[in-house]
Each structure stands twice: as structure tokens, then as C-alpha cells.
């Protein structure tokens, strides 16, 4: 059979609607979070800096909880190990310390000197200068990439379903809406 299949264009249109529902939400959500984080990063760039010292390193191990029982039995262990530095620094004669919120694959060295940015209104609130500056751009890129792709697929599927339905005569003329 070479003609259009009405059930197929309805399912394609449903799939298009799903992609069009998910795509813009992902795009707007990730881009918004990325922009908010980037604004905070820019604000923090005006904070004063001081030298800090790595006094300890916290090893963080995470296990892939989505492994199947079969993978577990075969010994396929998907764990990742990252390291977060514990940093001590002094502002106006008062010592402060924090454990970095961002852990990396690089193993920090106890005694290593790092530059710390701290909030002048709350000197106990510090972070390693430049360590997480890439996170906002990652979220913006993921939002545009994933959200934009889902949205484009949704539009493409919708257009395809409308054309197929128009050839089969079950579309409302001029509305772009396919009726079952």
C-alpha cells in the first residue's frame, strides 16, 4: 500500500507534540539556570582574593545506580572517583575553611596553595577562584543543544505528519491541525 496511513500520521503528530512539549522546557530551564549561575559568577569576580592552602582532600566515590543485575554479576563496576579539596584561608586575622562543592578527577595535594575568592560581607563564604566557572556555560550549552534538538525534531515530525495527512485528506485546511 503506497498511500498515507492515517494511524501513522496521528502517532507521528503525537510524537511531535511530545518533543515540542519537552524541548522548550529543557531549553528554557537549563538556559535560565545557566544564566543565573553566570550572573553569580560575574558578581563573585569582584570579590577580594587571598591565598589559601589545601589542608585535606576528600575522596568522593559515586556508583552507577542504573546498572542491571547482569552487569553487577559480571563485575562491571561503574564507579567514578573525584577529589574535593578542603581549603584553609585567613581574612583579617581570622581563619576560615571550606570543602569545595566541586570535586574533580585531579587529586589535590595537601599543602598546595590556591587562590580563594571570599564574600567581603561574609568572609567565611569562600571558594577556589575559577574552579566552577565553566558550569554555567555547560548548562547553557546542554539546554540549547538538547532542548533545541528536541524542539527541531518536534517541528520536523509535526510538519511531516501534517503533509502526510493533507495528502490523505484528513487535515483541516489552513489550520495545520490534523484531525483523527
N, C-alpha and C positions, 0 to 999 in steps of 0.2 A: 504494500500500500504506500503510494507516494504522497498522498495528501496530508494535511496537518492533522494531528491527533489532539482533540480538544482537552483531554485529560492531561496531556503532556504540557500544554501551554498554561493550564491552570496551576500545575505543580511548579513549573518554571516561574510563574508570576509569584507564587507563594514563596519560593526560594529567594526571588529578587527582593520581596518585601522583608524577609528575614535579614538579608545582607544590608538592606537600606535602613533597617532598624538598629542593627549592631554597629555598622561602620561609623556613622556620625557620632554615636555615643562614645565609642572608643576614641575617636579623633578628638572630640571636644574635651573629654575627661583627661586624657593623657597630656594634651597640649596645655590645658588650663593648669594642671598640677605642675608641669614643667615650667611654665611662665611664672607661677607663684614662687617656685623654688629658685628660679633665676633672679627674680626681683630680690629675694632674701640674700642670695649670693652677692649681688651687686651692693646691697646695703652693708653686708658684712665686710666688703672690701675696704670700707672706710674705717673699720675697727683698728685700734692700735695693735701692734705686734710685739712679741717678746720671744726670747729664746726659751725653749723647753727641753726636757730630757726624757727619753723613753726609760721608764723605771721597771716596766714589766711588759710582757707580751701575752695576750690571752688568745689561746688556740680555740677556734670555733669549728666544730665539725657538724656538717649537716648531711643527713641521709635522704636519699630519694624515696619518698613515701609512696610513689606511684609504680614501684616495681611490682611485677607479678610474682606469685609464689614460685613459678617455674624459674624465673631469673634468680630469686633468692636461693633456691635449692642448688642451682648451678654455680653459686658463689660469685655471681656478678654483683659486686657491691658498688653502687654508685654513690660514693660519698665525696664531699668536697671539703677541703680544709683551708681555712683562711685565718689570718692573724690580725688582731686588733691591738694597737699599742696603748699602753697606759702611760700617760704623759704627766709630768710634774712641771709646773712653772711658777714663777713668782711675780706678783704685781704689787708695787708699793710695800714691799717687805712681807707680804702675806703669801704663803704657799697655797697653791691650788693643784688639783689633779683631776684628770678625767680619763675614761676609757673611750677611745674613738668609736663613734657609731658606725663608721665604715671600716670594714675589715678587708684586707687584700690578700692575694696569694703570696706576696712578698713577705718574708719573715723579717720583722723589725729586729734591731739589735739593742739590747739593754745598754744604756749609756749613749745611744745615738742622739745627736742634737737635732731638734726640729724647730721650725718657726710656728709659733702659736698666735692665732688671732683671738682676741677676747673682747667681750662686750664691755665698753667703758662704764656702763651703768650697772653691770653685774660681772665684775672681773672673774668670778668663779665659773662663768659660762665661756669656755674656750674650746677651740678646735684646731686641728692641724691646718695650717694655711694651704689652700689649694687642693686638699685631698679629695673632696667630693664635688669639685666644680664641674665635672663632666656629667653628673647625674641629671640636671635639668635638660641638657641637650639630648641625652639618651631618651628621656621620656618624650620630648617633643618629636624626635625622630621616629620613635616607635608609634606615637599617635598618628603622625602624618603617614607613615608607611603602612601600618596595619589598618587604621581607620580609613585612610584614603583608598587603599586597595579594596577593602570590603565595600565601600561606597561605590567605587567604579564597577566592581563586579555586579552589585545590585542594579545599577543603572543599565549595564550591558544585558543582564538577564531580563530585566523588565522590557527593554526595547525589543529584544529577541522574541519575548512572549507576545508582545503587542503586534509585531509584524506577523508572526505565525497565526495569531488569532484573526487578524484582519484578512489574511489570505483565506482563512476558513469561514469568514463572515460572522464571527461571534464577538465582535468588538463594538462598543458604542462609538459611532463616528465622531471624530474630533475630540473625544474626551481622553483618549489614551488609557481608558479603563476597560479591562476585559471582563465581560460578564459570563458566568458559567452557563 
